[in-house]
Each structure stands twice: as C-alpha cells, then as structure tokens.
Amino acid sequence: MRDSNLSRRSVLQCTVAAAGASVLCVPAAAQGTKSPQQSARYQDHPNGNQRCGTCRQFQPPSSCKVVAGKISPNGWCTLYFAK
C-alpha cells in the first residue's frame, strides 16, 4: 500500500536516521505540520516535466499538503509525488 504523504526521499531519510538510533519517523503531514519551502527545496519553476500542478500533494489554487506557504502550480520541490 502506498501512502500519498510519503516520498521515496522521506522514507530513505527516515531509514538512514533510524539505522543509527531509535527514531520514530512520521511524515510532516501526519504530524500536522508542513515543511518550510527552503527545507523542501521549493522553486517557483518546474523540474523538467515535474511541476506542483501534477503532484498529489498540490491543493489548488496555490497550496500544498506538505510544504508551507504559497505554492505555484508551475513550481517544484523535492517532495514531488506524481499523480
């Protein structure tokens, strides 16, 4: 089963963090908080064919489930998760 709030990157980061210590990894969306744009490496332009408007996390017209602040449908970040 695939959780739409998890990215490959967040799972890998959690796995690496947990390998060194007892760590409980919970996605930001499940915690009720959003990642800052800087942490998600948000940019206001697409990354090739990947753009916020085609991401499962995007909430029209200018919001995201996992990244804080105003989000452009033509933007992109490292938490991108294709529909």
N, C-alpha and C positions, 0 to 999 in steps of 0.2 A: 504494500500500500504506500502511495506517495503522498506526503503532506505538502500542500501548496505553499506552506510557510517556510519550508526548508530549502536551502540551496545546497548544491554539492559542496561549495566552498564552506558554508557554515558547518556542515556535517564533518568535513575534513578538519576544520579548525577545532571543533569540539573533540574529535578523536585524538588529535595531537595533544591538546590540552589535558585530556583525561589520561593519556599514557603516562604522564609524569606525576600525577597526583589524583586524589579523589575529587573529582569535579562534576557538578551537576550542570549539564548544558541544556539550556532551554532557549528556543528561538526568541528573539526580541518581541515578535508579535504575540507569542504566547505569554510573555511577561507583562504585556500591556504597554510596552514602551516601544518607541521607534528608534532606529539607528540614526545618528546625525548624518547629514549629507556627506560630510568630509570622511567619516568612517566607511561609508558605502562607496566612496569614490564617485559620487554622483557628478555627472556632467550634463550640460543642457543641450547636448547634441548626441546623435546615435553612435553606436559602435557597429559599423557595417550595417547589416540588416536588423540588428537588435536595437530596439527602442522601447521606451516605457509603455507606449501605446499598445504594444504586443506582449506585454508582460502580465502574468497572472496577478501580480501584486498591485498593479496600477488601478486607481479608482478615479474615473473621470469626474470632473474635467481636469483637475490638477493636484491629485493626492496619491499617496501610496500607503499600502498596509504596513510596510516595514521600514520606510525611510521618511523622516520628518521633513516638514517644510513644503513649499510649493514645488510641484514636480511637473515638468514639461512632458507632454506626450511624445515629444521627439528627443527626450533626454535618455540617459542610460546610466546604470550603476553595476557594481559587481554582484549585486543580489538579483540580477535579472533572471527571470524564470519564464520561459516561453509558454504561451497558451497552448 
